[in-house]
Amino acid sequence: MTDSGVRGNDVRGRDVHEPDVRGADVREPGVRGADVHDMRLSRLHGSLADPAMASMNFLNEVAIRFPNAISFAAGRPSEEFLDFAEVHRYVDVFIDHLRRDRGMTEAEAKRTVLQYGRTKGIIHELVSRHLEVDEGISVSSDSLVITVGCQEAMFLVLRALRTGPQDVVLAISPTYVGLTGAARLVDLPVRPVRGGDRGIDFEDLGVRIAEARAAGLRPRALYIVPDVANPTGISLDLEARRELLRVAEAEDLLLLEDNAYGVFAGEGRLPSLKALDTGRRVVRLGSFAKTVLPGARVGYAVADQRVVDEDGGTSLLADHLSTVKSMLTVNTSPWSQAVVGGALVAHDYSLPAANRREIEVYQRNLRLVLAGLARRFPRGAERGPRISWNTPTGGFFLTLTVPFRADDELLEYSAKEYGVLWTPMSHFYGGDGGYEQIRLSLSQLTPETIDAGLDRLASLIRECSATG
């Protein structure tokens, strides 16, 4: 992830929102192979030429071209327990909930599930109850916006925060590329903050805030994944969580807490940032893709911050996110929400209860990957490649550090010659770091593919280490 600066300009330095005073018919000479009717990339939004925007497309293309390769790259949930019958059951449970618990007539229930829906969502009360049951987060259901995946939730918040070219957002580096891409789409520069072994370097955070303000910029928020983060697998300890909330209060920052993997964080899971938040400094970004159904594409934002208008009136930040959403996706599919809502009702609003099987699979896979790495690369061995890895408590990912450049070119070679896929960590630094690290994903593997995949990966590592 790189500091993109204030990127409201196209490649010729003109503001992307400024009309082209030369007129739309002007031909731009000097572009090899261009027809007079062709569009110029330089006349489209600058994000379309940003390498960070193409990262996931590249990784998907590699996977498609090498379908027989064992993949440590995909961050998708396990497909072992996906079941059409369960989807139908959840919809039935939700419809029964509408009739029994909310007293709806048949016509009202049909309208709720099959018609256009409320912009802020129809399962907000159920999600609010789930947050209280699972995490001790007590928020009004009015502070929730149900979104088309967590990605839309990110976009809505960043769109609301970006008021002008002075605004910037901070993000722990390496960071999830979806945040970088969403920020790029709203011309909101992302400034990296070192994560380090603890998940956040507070000294660097202070430096980055001071640097931004000295340059006349306004840091609006810090994006962070506190539990088994994507891509690193690192979790913040309790002291770091409390310190981060103190810094946010002192520096007038919002904390954008992405908690997609918290359910899978393992034993001794710590309170989320939102659970510790007493000053409404945290906007919670959540997803049901990992915990209920990936294809439903349902996420949410908890935005209970009060917003004061010029006349002294107050509203919730969630209300303003809803305004943005009403002009973007209008409303999240009520049918998809019915699946998620039914799952919550069926499991007494507890996602750990709904994911017992999945939690066991991910914990098993994590143990097997860590043990497999330790067997193939014994720590303290006098000979062999000098590699290291972290030991997450759960989640989907871990970080492997290697003594050579692990970039896109090597990934292609790995897929072609060794039949194993992984993710270059440089994609999560925006191409400005992480070249000697790779992300290993374990969510879609079996014991057999883990063993075979680690054999292939170890062979690649030994070859690259020997050749320098």
C-alpha positions in Angstrom: 0.0 0.0 0.0 1.5 3.3 -1.0 0.8 6.9 0.0 -1.0 8.0 -3.2 -1.0 11.7 -2.2 -4.0 13.7 -3.2 -5.1 11.9 -6.3 -7.9 13.9 -7.7 -6.0 14.4 -10.9 -5.6 12.5 -14.2 -2.2 11.9 -15.6 -2.0 15.4 -17.2 -2.6 17.0 -13.8 -6.2 18.1 -14.4 -8.7 17.6 -11.6 -10.9 14.6 -12.5 -14.1 16.6 -11.6 -13.1 19.6 -13.8 -14.8 19.8 -17.2 -12.5 19.6 -20.2 -12.8 23.2 -21.5 -11.4 22.1 -24.8 -14.6 20.2 -25.6 -15.4 16.5 -25.9 -14.6 16.3 -29.6 -10.9 17.1 -29.3 -8.6 14.3 -30.6 -5.5 13.6 -28.6 -2.7 12.7 -31.0 0.3 10.5 -30.3 -1.3 7.4 -28.9 0.0 4.4 -30.9 -2.6 2.1 -32.3 -5.5 4.4 -31.3 -8.6 4.9 -33.5 -10.2 8.3 -33.5 -13.3 6.7 -31.8 -11.2 5.0 -29.0 -11.5 6.3 -25.4 -8.4 7.4 -23.6 -7.6 5.8 -20.3 -6.2 9.2 -19.2 -9.7 10.7 -19.6 -11.3 8.2 -17.2 -11.0 8.1 -13.4 -7.5 7.6 -12.2 -8.3 4.6 -10.2 -8.7 2.5 -13.3 -5.0 2.7 -14.0 -4.0 2.1 -10.4 -2.1 -1.3 -10.1 -3.7 -1.8 -6.7 -7.1 -2.1 -8.3 -5.9 -5.0 -10.5 -4.3 -7.1 -7.8 -7.2 -9.5 -7.1 -7.9 -9.8 -10.9 -4.4 -10.9 -11.5 -4.5 -13.5 -8.7 -7.8 -14.9 -9.9 -6.5 -15.2 -13.4 -3.5 -17.2 -12.2 -5.8 -19.5 -10.4 -8.0 -20.0 -13.5 -5.0 -20.7 -15.7 -3.6 -23.3 -13.3 -6.7 -25.1 -12.1 -4.8 -28.2 -10.9 -2.5 -26.2 -8.7 -2.9 -26.6 -4.9 -4.0 -23.2 -3.7 -2.8 -21.4 -0.5 -4.0 -18.2 -2.2 -7.8 -18.2 -2.1 -9.2 -16.4 1.0 -12.6 -18.0 0.4 -14.6 -19.8 3.1 -14.7 -23.6 3.1 -17.2 -25.1 0.7 -17.5 -28.3 2.7 -20.8 -27.4 4.4 -22.5 -25.3 1.7 -26.0 -26.8 1.3 -29.0 -25.7 -0.8 -31.4 -27.2 1.7 -29.9 -25.2 4.6 -30.4 -22.0 2.6 -34.0 -22.8 2.0 -34.4 -23.6 5.7 -33.0 -20.3 6.8 -35.4 -18.4 4.5 -38.3 -20.4 6.0 -37.1 -19.6 9.5 -36.9 -15.9 8.7 -40.4 -15.8 7.2 -41.8 -17.6 10.2 -40.0 -15.0 12.4 -41.8 -12.3 10.5 -45.1 -13.9 11.1 -44.7 -15.1 14.6 -42.4 -12.6 16.3 -43.2 -9.5 14.3 -46.8 -10.2 13.8 -46.8 -9.7 10.0 -49.6 -10.9 7.8 -48.8 -13.1 4.8 -49.0 -10.0 2.5 -46.7 -8.0 4.8 -44.2 -10.9 5.0 -44.2 -11.3 1.2 -43.6 -7.6 0.7 -40.8 -7.6 3.2 -38.9 -10.4 1.5 -39.9 -10.1 -2.2 -40.3 -6.3 -2.7 -37.8 -3.5 -2.7 -36.7 -3.1 0.9 -35.7 -0.5 3.5 -32.4 1.1 2.5 -30.9 0.5 5.9 -31.9 -3.1 5.8 -34.6 -5.4 7.2 -32.5 -7.6 9.6 -31.0 -4.7 11.5 -32.8 -5.7 14.8 -31.5 -9.3 14.4 -27.9 -8.1 13.8 -28.1 -5.8 16.7 -29.2 -8.7 18.9 -26.4 -10.9 17.5 -23.8 -8.2 18.4 -25.0 -8.1 22.0 -25.2 -11.9 22.4 -21.8 -12.7 20.8 -19.7 -9.6 21.7 -21.5 -7.6 24.3 -21.9 -4.7 21.9 -25.1 -2.7 22.8 -26.1 -0.4 20.0 -29.5 0.7 18.7 -30.6 -1.1 15.6 -31.1 2.3 14.0 -27.3 2.7 14.0 -26.9 -0.3 11.6 -26.8 -0.2 7.8 -27.1 -3.6 6.2 -24.9 -3.5 3.1 -24.0 -5.5 0.0 -21.0 -7.1 1.6 -18.5 -5.5 3.8 -17.0 -3.8 0.7 -20.0 -1.6 0.3 -19.8 -0.7 4.0 -16.2 0.5 3.5 -17.2 2.5 0.5 -20.1 4.2 2.2 -18.0 5.3 5.2 -15.1 6.6 3.1 -17.5 8.4 0.8 -19.1 10.2 3.7 -15.7 11.1 5.3 -14.1 12.5 2.1 -15.1 16.2 2.0 -12.1 17.6 0.1 -8.5 17.1 -1.1 -7.2 17.6 2.5 -8.8 14.5 3.8 -6.8 11.2 4.2 -7.3 7.8 5.8 -4.7 5.9 7.6 -4.4 2.1 7.4 -2.2 -0.5 9.0 0.3 -1.8 6.5 0.0 -4.4 5.0 -3.7 -3.9 4.5 -6.6 -5.5 2.8 -6.7 -4.3 -0.8 -10.5 -3.8 -0.7 -9.9 -0.8 1.6 -7.2 0.6 -0.7 -9.5 0.2 -3.7 -12.6 1.7 -2.0 -10.5 4.7 -0.9 -9.1 5.2 -4.4 -12.6 5.2 -5.9 -13.6 8.2 -3.7 -10.2 10.0 -4.2 -9.3 9.5 -0.6 -5.5 9.0 -0.2 -4.4 6.1 2.0 -1.4 6.7 4.3 0.3 3.5 5.6 1.1 2.9 9.3 3.5 0.2 10.3 1.9 -2.9 11.8 4.9 -4.8 13.2 4.7 -7.9 15.3 2.0 -6.5 17.6 -0.3 -5.5 14.7 0.3 -1.7 15.2 3.3 0.5 15.8 2.1 3.3 17.9 5.2 5.4 17.5 4.8 5.2 13.7 1.1 6.0 14.0 2.0 9.3 15.9 4.6 10.1 13.3 2.1 9.6 10.4 -0.6 11.7 12.0 1.9 14.5 12.6 3.3 14.3 9.1 -0.1 14.5 7.6 -1.1 17.5 9.6 2.2 19.3 8.9 1.4 18.9 5.2 -2.0 20.6 5.7 -3.9 17.3 5.5 -6.6 16.0 7.8 -6.5 12.3 8.9 -10.1 11.3 9.2 -9.8 7.6 10.2 -7.6 4.6 10.8 -8.6 1.3 9.2 -7.6 -1.8 11.2 -8.4 -5.5 11.4 -7.8 -6.3 15.1 -8.6 -10.0 15.0 -6.5 -12.5 12.9 -6.1 -9.9 10.2 -6.2 -10.3 6.5 -3.4 -10.6 5.3 -1.1 -11.1 8.2 -3.1 -13.2 10.7 -2.0 -11.0 13.5 -4.3 -10.0 16.4 -4.0 -7.0 18.7 -3.6 -7.7 22.4 -5.9 -6.1 24.9 -3.4 -3.4 25.9 -3.0 -2.3 22.3 -6.8 -2.2 21.8 -7.2 0.1 24.8 -4.3 2.3 23.7 -5.7 2.6 20.2 -9.0 3.9 21.6 -7.1 6.5 23.7 -5.1 7.6 20.7 -8.3 7.9 18.6 -9.9 10.1 21.3 -6.8 12.3 21.6 -6.3 12.7 17.9 -9.9 13.0 16.9 -9.8 9.9 14.7 -12.5 7.4 13.8 -11.4 3.7 13.9 -12.7 1.6 11.1 -12.8 -1.9 12.6 -13.1 -4.6 10.1 -14.0 -7.8 12.0 -14.7 -10.4 9.2 -12.6 -13.1 10.9 -13.3 -12.5 14.6 -15.5 -15.6 15.0 -12.6 -17.7 13.9 -10.0 -16.1 16.2 -9.6 -19.1 18.5 -9.8 -19.6 22.2 -9.4 -16.6 24.5 -10.8 -14.2 21.9 -10.5 -10.6 23.1 -13.2 -7.9 23.2 -13.6 -6.2 19.8 -12.7 -2.5 19.6 -16.4 -1.7 19.3 -17.1 -3.6 22.5 -14.5 -1.4 24.3 -15.7 1.8 22.7 -17.2 4.2 25.1 -16.7 7.4 23.1 -18.3 6.4 19.8 -14.9 6.4 18.1 -15.4 3.0 16.3 -17.3 2.3 13.2 -17.7 -1.4 13.1 -17.6 -3.0 9.6 -18.9 -6.6 9.4 -19.7 -9.4 7.0 -21.7 -12.6 7.0 -19.8 -13.9 4.0 -17.4 -16.0 6.2 -20.0 -17.0 8.8 -23.3 -17.6 7.0 -23.2 -17.7 3.2 -20.5 -16.1 0.9 -23.0 -15.9 -2.0 -25.5 -13.9 0.0 -23.2 -10.9 -0.1 -24.5 -9.3 3.1 -22.4 -7.1 5.4 -23.1 -4.2 7.7 -21.8 -1.0 9.3 -22.4 0.0 12.9 -22.2 3.8 12.8 -23.7 5.2 16.0 -21.7 8.5 15.9 -23.9 11.6 16.3 -23.9 14.1 13.5 -24.8 17.7 14.3 -26.2 20.0 11.5 -25.9 23.7 11.2 -29.2 24.3 13.0 -28.1 22.1 15.9 -30.2 19.1 14.9 -28.7 15.7 15.5 -28.8 12.4 13.5 -26.8 9.2 13.3 -23.9 8.7 11.0 -25.8 5.5 9.9 -28.6 7.8 8.5 -26.1 9.6 6.3 -24.5 6.3 5.1 -28.0 5.2 4.2 -28.4 8.4 2.1 -25.2 7.4 0.1 -26.4 3.8 -0.2 -29.8 5.0 -1.6 -28.0 6.4 -4.6 -25.6 3.4 -5.0 -27.3 0.0 -4.4 -30.6 1.4 -3.2 -31.1 -1.5 -0.8 -29.4 -4.8 0.0 -31.3 -7.8 -1.5 -34.1 -8.7 1.1 -33.8 -12.3 -0.1 -30.2 -12.5 0.8 -31.0 -10.8 4.1 -33.6 -13.4 4.8 -30.9 -16.1 4.6 -28.7 -14.3 7.1 -31.6 -13.4 9.3 -32.9 -16.9 9.4 -29.4 -18.2 10.3 -29.2 -15.8 13.2 -32.7 -16.7 14.5 -32.0 -20.5 14.0 -28.8 -20.3 16.1 -30.1 -18.0 18.8 -28.2 -15.0 17.3 -24.8 -16.6 17.9 -22.4 -17.0 15.0 -19.9 -19.2 16.9 -22.8 -21.6 17.5 -23.7 -21.5 13.8 -20.0 -22.1 12.8 -18.9 -24.9 15.0 -18.0 -27.2 12.1 -16.2 -24.5 10.2 -14.3 -23.4 13.3 -13.0 -27.0 13.7 -11.9 -27.2 10.1 -10.0 -23.9 10.2 -8.4 -24.7 13.5 -7.4 -28.1 12.2 -5.9 -26.6 9.1 -4.0 -24.0 11.0 -2.5 -26.7 13.2 -1.5 -28.8 10.2 0.1 -25.9 8.3 2.1 -24.8 11.3 3.2 -28.3 12.1 4.0 -29.0 8.4 6.2 -25.9 8.2 8.0 -26.8 11.4 8.8 -30.3 10.0 10.0 -29.1 6.7 12.0 -26.1 8.1 13.2 -26.9 11.6 14.0 -23.8 13.6 17.6 -23.6 14.5 18.7 -26.0 11.7 22.3 -25.2 10.6 21.5 -25.9 6.9 18.5 -25.1 4.8 16.6 -22.0 3.9 16.3 -19.2 6.5 12.5 -18.8 6.6 10.2 -17.8 9.4 6.4 -17.5 9.9 4.0 -16.2 12.5 1.6 -18.3 14.6 -1.9 -16.9 14.5 -4.5 -18.0 17.0 -7.0 -18.7 14.2 -8.5 -17.1 11.1 -7.6 -17.9 7.5 -4.1 -16.6 7.0 -0.5 -16.6 8.1 2.6 -14.8 7.0 5.7 -16.6 5.6 9.0 -14.6 5.3 11.5 -15.9 2.8 15.1 -14.9 1.8 14.3 -14.1 -1.8 11.9 -11.9 -3.9 8.4 -13.5 -3.9 6.6 -11.5 -6.5 4.0 -12.1 -9.3 6.7 -13.5 -11.6 7.7 -16.1 -9.0 4.0 -16.9 -8.4 3.5 -17.8 -12.0 6.7 -19.9 -12.0 5.4 -21.6 -8.8 2.1 -22.4 -10.4 3.6 -23.7 -13.6 6.6 -25.6 -12.3 5.5 -26.7 -8.9 1.7 -26.7 -9.0 1.2 -24.5 -5.9 -0.4 -21.1 -5.5 0.1 -18.5 -2.8 -0.2 -14.7 -2.5 2.7 -12.2 -2.8 2.4 -10.0 0.2 3.4 -7.0 -2.0 -0.2 -6.8 -3.2 -1.1 -5.7 0.3 1.5 -3.0 0.4 0.4 -1.5 -2.9 3.6 -2.6 -4.6 5.8 -0.7 -2.2 7.1 -3.5 0.2 6.5 -7.0 1.3 8.6 -8.5 -1.5 10.1 -11.2 0.8 6.8 -12.2 2.3 3.9 -14.4 1.2 0.5 -14.9 2.5 -0.7 -18.5 3.0 -4.4 -19.1 3.2 -5.7 -22.3 4.8 -9.5 -22.0 4.6 -10.1 -24.2 1.5 -7.6 -27.0 2.1 -7.9 -30.5 3.3 -5.3 -32.5 5.3 -4.2 -34.2 2.1 -3.8 -31.0 0.0 -2.0 -29.3 2.9 0.6 -32.0 3.0 1.1 -32.2 -0.7 1.0 -28.4 -1.1 3.6 -27.8 1.6 5.9 -30.4 -0.1 5.6 -28.4 -3.3 6.1 -25.1 -1.6 9.1 -26.4 0.3 10.7 -27.5 -3.0 10.1 -24.0 -4.5 11.6 -22.3 -1.5 14.7 -24.6 -1.5 15.3 -23.9 -5.2 14.9 -20.1 -4.8 17.1 -20.0 -1.7 19.9 -22.0 -3.4 19.9 -19.7 -6.5 19.6 -16.5 -4.4 
